[in-house]
């Protein structure tokens, strides 16, 4: 096997490992952002629900 072939195979393996790591990080960030958006929406709904309940009791 030629030296160029060995470097090509090593290059492909390294590229796959780096791509795997980058995809793992990307999906982790996307999952975190999705959870953050879901929490923000639920928090806003709960806030407005509590505000309307408390507002009705105070006679507003």
C-alpha positions in Angstrom: 0.0 0.0 0.0 1.3 3.4 -0.9 1.9 6.2 1.6 -0.6 8.4 -0.2 -3.3 5.7 0.3 -2.6 5.5 4.0 -2.9 9.3 4.4 -6.1 9.3 2.4 -7.6 6.6 4.6 -6.5 8.4 7.8 -7.9 11.6 6.4 -11.3 10.0 5.8 -11.3 8.5 9.3 -10.4 11.9 10.9 -13.0 13.7 8.8 -15.7 11.2 9.9 -14.7 11.6 13.6 -14.8 15.4 13.3 -18.1 15.4 11.5 -19.6 13.0 14.1 -18.4 15.3 16.9 -19.8 18.4 15.2 -23.2 16.8 14.5 -23.4 15.7 18.2 -22.7 19.3 19.3 -25.1 20.7 16.8 -28.0 18.4 17.9 -27.3 19.2 21.5 -27.5 22.9 20.9 -30.7 22.5 18.8 -32.3 20.4 21.6 -31.4 23.0 24.2 -32.9 25.8 22.1 -36.0 23.7 21.5 -36.4 23.1 25.2 -35.8 26.8 25.9 -38.5 27.9 23.5 -40.9 25.4 25.0 -40.2 26.6 28.5 -40.7 30.2 27.4 -44.1 29.5 25.8 -45.3 27.5 28.8 -44.1 30.2 31.2 -45.9 32.9 29.2 -49.1 30.8 29.2 -48.9 30.2 32.9 -48.1 33.9 33.6 -51.1 35.1 31.7 -53.4 32.5 33.3 -52.3 33.5 36.8 -52.6 37.2 35.9 -56.1 36.7 34.7 -57.1 34.7 37.8 -55.5 37.2 40.2 -57.0 40.1 38.2 -60.5 38.7 38.5 -60.2 38.3 42.3 -59.1 41.9 42.8 -62.0 43.3 40.7 -59.9 44.6 37.8 
